[in-house]
Amino acid sequence: MGFGMATNLIKRSHRVTGFDVWAPTLTRFSTAGGSTASTPKDAVKDAQYVVFMVATAAQILSALFDSETGAIHALEKGATLILCSTGPPEHVPHVRSLLDGTYDRKDVLIVDAPVSGGTIRAADGTLTILASGPEDALVAARPVLDAMAGSNLYIIPGGLGAGTKVKMVHQVLAGIHITMTSEAMGFAAALGLDTKKAFEVLKDGEGGSWMFANRTPHMIVEDEKIYSALNIIVKDIGIVTSGGRSAHFPLFLSSTVEQVLASGVSSGYGPKDDSALWKIYLPQSPNLVLQLASSPPSLTPSEEAAKLKLVEKVMAGVHLVSAVEAMSLGAKVGLDTRQLFEIIAGAAGNSWMFTERTPQLLSGKWEEGKGGKTVDDVIAELTQSLEEASRLKYPLHLADLHSDSPGFLSTFKPRISRFLRL
């Protein structure tokens, strides 16, 4: 994403110097018209704006404060730092305290500006950016923020760390939807469905999500390219669950997702694209989703329709509870839930259920949904899917039915009620 952000700035007539630890990226950047540097310290010389787009908070600390190569040793007076990586909410305030106390650089401005949208939107200058910080820093950074986000720039009240809180809540949905995409496509394959057709049908239904539409195409064709490594969402979900613990707030689905992702990493998929996660669901048939995308039909139209419904019910049910979980966490950490809804509805964490059901949650009144469905109806539909998955011995981790665990069904209604009380 950082490469796309930097080349987009070049296209918009900004003079950009880039640093990356991977030399081939610097070569590509030079070819794209950028200047390159061998260290962060060299990269920031004469720079009014410094954008950090790395994987972790620890990498920002290294790039900024390393004793020999850190950017701090060459930062211009009054420089504006734009921190775009996803870290814990306390990270950016910590950077501010280090600048003020350890390095006596109160002149340096900081904007907390985590992003969402992927590599394509980074290159197009249409990223969703969640900017927070002091007013003077936000004003100073505005030309660069506008160039990277356009109409997708959101100013989050609450000072440094508030933007990261919004990103943390967004990643609740991103992590659940990425995992649900793999769980759903594995389930479709276990049911014997044509996975390519299943994708076309499911992406526009009640179980659809941005992540499902974005990730599934990489599952049903031969595609080894890494668009977003599994390790990235593993890191982000760790931030989510840690944030939940800090807020003394239970995150049932997110905690389950964390364990599923850990299983993916232990199976060797950490550095691979996160769309490969489905393979842990069918370890005995690791190519089944791909194979069934081009296999001749084996089901009658009525059988196919019935099995597609089973998959959609799981997706819709999990996405409904994920919306409740995310918005509940947002309320718990003090965010404006209406602004939160607006942001997520236009970002990668969106889903059909989130868009259609969250306004009811925000109104304070749960009403019957499409087709006259109540919460009890959704639970009953989900039970049918769970029973079929149990018969197939297929694991639906995010829709755990066991009554002796704090799983999906046992927390469905309480989670909605908890949100309505916040």
BABA-711319 format. One record per residue (C-alpha): x, y, z; residue in one letter. Coordinates in pm, whole numbers, plus 50000, padded with zeros to 5 digits. Layout:
% BABA-711319
[site [X,Y,Z],"A"]
...
This chain:
% BABA-711319
[site [50000,50000,50000],"M"]
[site [50285,50239,50077],"G"]
[site [50416,50205,49723],"F"]
[site [50075,50291,49581],"G"]
[site [50040,50588,49816],"M"]
[site [50381,50722,49715],"A"]
[site [50329,50683,49341],"T"]
[site [49986,50845,49371],"N"]
[site [50150,51149,49533],"L"]
[site [50395,51168,49243],"I"]
[site [50105,51167,48996],"K"]
[site [49956,51457,49189],"R"]
[site [50275,51661,49137],"S"]
[site [50431,51607,49478],"H"]
[site [50807,51553,49495],"R"]
[site [50849,51227,49686],"V"]
[site [51153,51051,49831],"T"]
[site [51093,50693,49942],"G"]
[site [51263,50440,50164],"F"]
[site [51186,50068,50185],"D"]
[site [51377,49777,50333],"V"]
[site [51321,49577,50011],"W"]
[site [51561,49700,49742],"A"]
[site [51345,49593,49440],"P"]
[site [51069,49822,49568],"T"]
[site [51309,50116,49559],"L"]
[site [51401,50027,49202],"T"]
[site [51034,50021,49102],"R"]
[site [50978,50352,49278],"F"]
[site [51267,50514,49097],"S"]
[site [51124,50391,48766],"T"]
[site [50788,50545,48866],"A"]
[site [50950,50886,48903],"G"]
[site [51035,50896,49272],"G"]
[site [51362,50961,49447],"S"]
[site [51501,50694,49678],"T"]
[site [51702,50688,49998],"A"]
[site [51908,50425,50174],"S"]
[site [51775,50503,50526],"T"]
[site [51477,50678,50684],"P"]
[site [51719,50948,50798],"K"]
[site [51821,51022,50440],"D"]
[site [51463,51003,50314],"A"]
[site [51331,51287,50532],"V"]
[site [51594,51550,50452],"K"]
[site [51423,51872,50336],"D"]
[site [51080,51707,50370],"A"]
[site [50788,51908,50500],"Q"]
[site [50572,51595,50524],"Y"]
[site [50675,51243,50629],"V"]
[site [50431,50956,50573],"V"]
[site [50493,50628,50758],"F"]
[site [50324,50324,50600],"M"]
[site [50471,50009,50754],"V"]
[site [50329,49690,50903],"A"]
[site [50361,49744,51278],"T"]
[site [50397,50006,51549],"A"]
[site [50743,49867,51628],"A"]
[site [50854,49939,51271],"Q"]
[site [50742,50302,51304],"I"]
[site [50949,50336,51622],"L"]
[site [51249,50189,51443],"S"]
[site [51211,50405,51132],"A"]
[site [51168,50717,51341],"L"]
[site [51395,50667,51641],"F"]
[site [51672,50422,51544],"D"]
[site [51996,50553,51698],"S"]
[site [52177,50562,51363],"E"]
[site [51926,50554,51076],"T"]
[site [51614,50701,51238],"G"]
[site [51431,50988,51072],"A"]
[site [51444,51188,51397],"I"]
[site [51807,51277,51325],"H"]
[site [51720,51468,51006],"A"]
[site [51362,51591,51055],"L"]
[site [51309,51946,50937],"E"]
[site [51188,52202,51191],"K"]
[site [50808,52202,51196],"G"]
[site [50783,51882,50989],"A"]
[site [50445,51704,50983],"T"]
[site [50443,51329,51051],"L"]
[site [50149,51128,50913],"I"]
[site [50135,50785,51077],"L"]
[site [49926,50557,50855],"C"]
[site [50002,50212,50995],"S"]
[site [49763,50017,51217],"T"]
[site [49880,49993,51576],"G"]
[site [49724,49998,51922],"P"]
[site [49539,50320,52019],"P"]
[site [49811,50417,52267],"E"]
[site [50088,50401,52006],"H"]
[site [50062,50748,51848],"V"]
[site [50035,50926,52186],"P"]
[site [50350,50732,52284],"H"]
[site [50531,50865,51976],"V"]
[site [50421,51215,52073],"R"]
[site [50560,51172,52426],"S"]
[site [50894,51047,52291],"L"]
[site [50924,51344,52057],"L"]
[site [50842,51588,52337],"D"]
[site [51037,51433,52621],"G"]
[site [51324,51226,52489],"T"]
[site [51407,51429,52177],"Y"]
[site [51277,51777,52267],"D"]
[site [51099,51811,51930],"R"]
[site [50775,51984,52024],"K"]
[site [50796,52162,51689],"D"]
[site [50715,51839,51504],"V"]
[site [50345,51789,51424],"L"]
[site [50179,51445,51426],"I"]
[site [49861,51314,51269],"V"]
[site [49720,50973,51362],"D"]
[site [49599,50855,51019],"A"]
[site [49535,50481,50980],"P"]
[site [49406,50375,50639],"V"]
[site [49178,50119,50477],"S"]
[site [49116,50026,50117],"G"]
[site [49394,49807,49980],"G"]
[site [49660,49850,49714],"T"]
[site [49434,49960,49428],"I"]
[site [49274,50245,49621],"R"]
[site [49616,50344,49755],"A"]
[site [49740,50391,49399],"A"]
[site [49419,50573,49299],"D"]
[site [49431,50821,49587],"G"]
[site [49096,50701,49721],"T"]
[site [49199,50537,50049],"L"]
[site [48975,50572,50350],"T"]
[site [49187,50772,50596],"I"]
[site [49086,50816,50961],"L"]
[site [49274,51127,51071],"A"]
[site [49290,51257,51427],"S"]
[site [49516,51485,51625],"G"]
[site [49561,51850,51720],"P"]
[site [49389,52101,51493],"E"]
[site [49715,52262,51379],"D"]
[site [49856,51924,51275],"A"]
[site [49540,51832,51084],"L"]
[site [49542,52164,50900],"V"]
[site [49911,52128,50813],"A"]
[site [49866,51771,50686],"A"]
[site [49552,51841,50485],"R"]
[site [49714,51876,50138],"P"]
[site [49873,51531,50165],"V"]
[site [49571,51369,50330],"L"]
[site [49342,51504,50058],"D"]
[site [49577,51375,49788],"A"]
[site [49577,51024,49938],"M"]
[site [49206,51000,50028],"A"]
[site [49002,51251,49831],"G"]
[site [48642,51237,49954],"S"]
[site [48727,50939,50178],"N"]
[site [48906,51150,50438],"L"]
[site [48741,51148,50781],"Y"]
[site [48843,51377,51065],"I"]
[site [48791,51187,51391],"I"]
[site [48736,51390,51709],"P"]
[site [48918,51290,52025],"G"]
[site [49283,51373,51963],"G"]
[site [49575,51143,51892],"L"]
[site [49469,50779,51903],"G"]
[site [49105,50838,51808],"A"]
[site [49166,50753,51443],"G"]
[site [49334,50431,51549],"T"]
[site [49034,50343,51766],"K"]
[site [48811,50371,51458],"V"]
[site [49054,50152,51261],"K"]
[site [49056,49899,51546],"M"]
[site [48676,49874,51530],"V"]
[site [48687,49850,51152],"H"]
[site [48933,49560,51180],"Q"]
[site [48684,49369,51393],"V"]
[site [48475,49344,51079],"L"]
[site [48767,49303,50839],"A"]
[site [48907,49010,51036],"G"]
[site [48572,48837,51081],"I"]
[site [48476,48884,50716],"H"]
[site [48811,48758,50585],"I"]
[site [48778,48448,50800],"T"]
[site [48409,48405,50714],"M"]
[site [48496,48421,50344],"T"]
[site [48727,48122,50382],"S"]
[site [48483,47940,50607],"E"]
[site [48198,47996,50363],"A"]
[site [48386,47893,50050],"M"]
[site [48521,47585,50222],"G"]
[site [48164,47500,50327],"F"]
[site [48042,47553,49969],"A"]
[site [48310,47313,49845],"A"]
[site [48227,47057,50116],"A"]
[site [47865,47073,49999],"L"]
[site [47976,46996,49642],"G"]
[site [47875,47332,49496],"L"]
[site [48027,47490,49188],"D"]
[site [48241,47741,49379],"T"]
[site [48261,47992,49094],"K"]
[site [47883,48001,49062],"K"]
[site [47847,48007,49439],"A"]
[site [48063,48319,49450],"F"]
[site [47852,48494,49186],"E"]
[site [47530,48417,49373],"V"]
[site [47650,48480,49729],"L"]
[site [47836,48807,49675],"K"]
[site [47512,48996,49604],"D"]
[site [47298,48835,49872],"G"]
[site [47240,48884,50246],"E"]
[site [47569,48710,50320],"G"]
[site [47774,48937,50096],"G"]
[site [48061,49154,50218],"S"]
[site [48336,49369,50069],"W"]
[site [48592,49113,50181],"M"]
[site [48400,48823,50025],"F"]
[site [48382,49005,49691],"A"]
[site [48750,49100,49713],"N"]
[site [48907,48777,49841],"R"]
[site [48707,48499,49676],"T"]
[site [48824,48568,49318],"P"]
[site [49177,48474,49430],"H"]
[site [49048,48138,49557],"M"]
[site [48875,48019,49240],"I"]
[site [49163,48077,48996],"V"]
[site [49531,47988,49004],"E"]
[site [49672,48297,49176],"D"]
[site [49982,48290,49394],"E"]
[site [50016,48668,49418],"K"]
[site [50021,48809,49770],"I"]
[site [49773,49095,49788],"Y"]
[site [49756,49105,50168],"S"]
[site [49955,48857,50373],"A"]
[site [49772,48660,50641],"L"]
[site [50024,48787,50896],"N"]
[site [49886,49140,50852],"I"]
[site [49532,49058,50962],"I"]
[site [49676,48837,51238],"V"]
[site [49854,49144,51374],"K"]
[site [49542,49359,51343],"D"]
[site [49314,49110,51518],"I"]
[site [49569,49090,51799],"G"]
[site [49526,49467,51840],"I"]
[site [49148,49420,51842],"V"]
[site [49142,49153,52111],"T"]
[site [49396,49343,52319],"S"]
[site [49181,49655,52286],"G"]
[site [48879,49458,52400],"G"]
[site [49062,49337,52709],"R"]
[site [49178,49690,52788],"S"]
[site [48819,49811,52760],"A"]
[site [48694,49514,52969],"H"]
[site [48471,49423,52678],"F"]
[site [48412,49065,52552],"P"]
[site [48472,49006,52180],"L"]
[site [48343,48655,52114],"F"]
[site [48373,48642,51737],"L"]
[site [48702,48833,51724],"S"]
[site [48855,48597,51980],"S"]
[site [48745,48298,51773],"T"]
[site [48888,48460,51459],"V"]
[site [49219,48510,51637],"E"]
[site [49240,48135,51703],"Q"]
[site [49144,48044,51344],"V"]
[site [49410,48282,51211],"L"]
[site [49665,48135,51451],"A"]
[site [49585,47795,51305],"S"]
[site [49649,47936,50958],"G"]
[site [49987,48070,51066],"V"]
[site [50084,47741,51232],"S"]
[site [49990,47564,50906],"S"]
[site [50242,47777,50718],"G"]
[site [50008,48032,50557],"Y"]
[site [50128,48340,50749],"G"]
[site [50337,48491,50466],"P"]
[site [50084,48386,50198],"K"]
[site [49781,48583,50083],"D"]
[site [49504,48569,50342],"D"]
[site [49265,48427,50081],"S"]
[site [49453,48096,50127],"A"]
[site [49307,48060,50476],"L"]
[site [49026,47838,50345],"W"]
[site [49274,47551,50309],"K"]
[site [49286,47495,50685],"I"]
[site [48915,47410,50671],"Y"]
[site [48971,47127,50423],"L"]
[site [49319,46996,50505],"P"]
[site [49251,46665,50327],"Q"]
[site [49138,46846,50008],"S"]
[site [49353,47163,49991],"P"]
[site [49260,47234,49627],"N"]
[site [48887,47159,49640],"L"]
[site [48762,47519,49620],"V"]
[site [48976,47573,49309],"L"]
[site [48883,47238,49153],"Q"]
[site [48507,47290,49193],"L"]
[site [48531,47628,49020],"A"]
[site [48575,47448,48688],"S"]
[site [48407,47110,48744],"S"]
[site [48096,47006,48549],"P"]
[site [47764,47045,48738],"P"]
[site [47682,46756,48970],"S"]
[site [47376,46891,49150],"L"]
[site [47021,46946,49033],"T"]
[site [46901,47310,49034],"P"]
[site [46689,47250,49344],"S"]
[site [46976,47080,49529],"E"]
[site [47209,47363,49434],"E"]
[site [46966,47632,49551],"A"]
[site [46910,47458,49885],"A"]
[site [47283,47421,49952],"K"]
[site [47356,47779,49852],"L"]
[site [47098,47887,50110],"K"]
[site [47282,47693,50379],"L"]
[site [47601,47883,50305],"V"]
[site [47426,48220,50283],"E"]
[site [47255,48167,50618],"K"]
[site [47587,48112,50793],"V"]
[site [47740,48419,50630],"M"]
[site [47441,48640,50706],"A"]
[site [47417,48530,51067],"G"]
[site [47787,48577,51140],"V"]
[site [47791,48914,50962],"H"]
[site [47496,49031,51168],"L"]
[site [47668,48951,51495],"V"]
[site [47996,49096,51370],"S"]
[site [47815,49425,51308],"A"]
[site [47682,49420,51663],"V"]
[site [48024,49328,51805],"E"]
[site [48204,49605,51617],"A"]
[site [47952,49879,51690],"M"]
[site [47933,49775,52055],"S"]
[site [48311,49803,52087],"L"]
[site [48299,50143,51918],"G"]
[site [48044,50266,52168],"A"]
[site [48245,50120,52456],"K"]
[site [48564,50307,52360],"V"]
[site [48377,50635,52321],"G"]
[site [48343,50673,51944],"L"]
[site [48058,50850,51768],"D"]
[site [47867,50544,51645],"T"]
[site [47685,50731,51368],"R"]
[site [48012,50858,51222],"Q"]
[site [48152,50507,51271],"L"]
[site [47868,50361,51067],"F"]
[site [47921,50613,50787],"E"]
[site [48293,50533,50772],"I"]
[site [48261,50155,50775],"I"]
[site [47975,50155,50523],"A"]
[site [48220,50299,50269],"G"]
[site [48522,50093,50367],"A"]
[site [48653,49737,50339],"A"]
[site [48473,49626,50656],"G"]
[site [48129,49671,50500],"N"]
[site [47875,49395,50443],"S"]
[site [47512,49366,50337],"W"]
[site [47414,49297,50698],"M"]
[site [47616,49591,50830],"F"]
[site [47457,49837,50588],"T"]
[site [47103,49707,50629],"E"]
[site [47092,49627,51001],"R"]
[site [47318,49877,51178],"T"]
[site [47074,50168,51130],"P"]
[site [46822,49967,51333],"Q"]
[site [47076,49922,51609],"L"]
[site [47153,50294,51605],"L"]
[site [46783,50376,51627],"S"]
[site [46767,50187,51957],"G"]
[site [46499,49951,51831],"K"]
[site [46546,49612,51673],"W"]
[site [46282,49550,51407],"E"]
[site [46193,49259,51187],"E"]
[site [46423,49236,50890],"G"]
[site [46382,49143,50526],"K"]
[site [46112,48888,50467],"G"]
[site [45974,48936,50817],"G"]
[site [46274,48775,50986],"K"]
[site [46326,48811,51358],"T"]
[site [46643,48731,51549],"V"]
[site [46486,48395,51638],"D"]
[site [46431,48329,51267],"D"]
[site [46797,48398,51192],"V"]
[site [46903,48162,51471],"I"]
[site [46670,47891,51339],"A"]
[site [46812,47928,50988],"E"]
[site [47165,47919,51118],"L"]
[site [47088,47599,51309],"T"]
[site [47000,47424,50982],"Q"]
[site [47338,47513,50836],"S"]
[site [47519,47401,51150],"L"]
[site [47341,47067,51147],"E"]
[site [47441,47003,50785],"E"]
[site [47800,47107,50857],"A"]
[site [47806,46869,51153],"S"]
[site [47684,46587,50929],"R"]
[site [47968,46662,50686],"L"]
[site [48215,46699,50976],"K"]
[site [48294,47046,50843],"Y"]
[site [48407,47304,51105],"P"]
[site [48204,47624,51119],"L"]
[site [48422,47792,51380],"H"]
[site [48249,48130,51370],"L"]
[site [47905,47979,51420],"A"]
[site [47985,47749,51711],"D"]
[site [47670,47577,51837],"L"]
[site [47811,47409,52150],"H"]
[site [47598,47508,52446],"S"]
[site [47891,47467,52686],"D"]
[site [48097,47741,52517],"S"]
[site [48043,48118,52477],"P"]
[site [47975,48074,52106],"G"]
[site [47761,48238,51844],"F"]
[site [47409,48125,51934],"L"]
[site [47448,48161,52309],"S"]
[site [47551,48526,52269],"T"]
[site [47341,48636,51972],"F"]
[site [47054,48803,52156],"K"]
[site [47262,48928,52453],"P"]
[site [47502,49102,52215],"R"]
[site [47216,49293,52050],"I"]
[site [47066,49380,52388],"S"]
[site [47405,49497,52517],"R"]
[site [47442,49735,52221],"F"]
[site [47095,49880,52273],"L"]
[site [47188,49963,52634],"R"]
[site [47510,50149,52540],"L"]
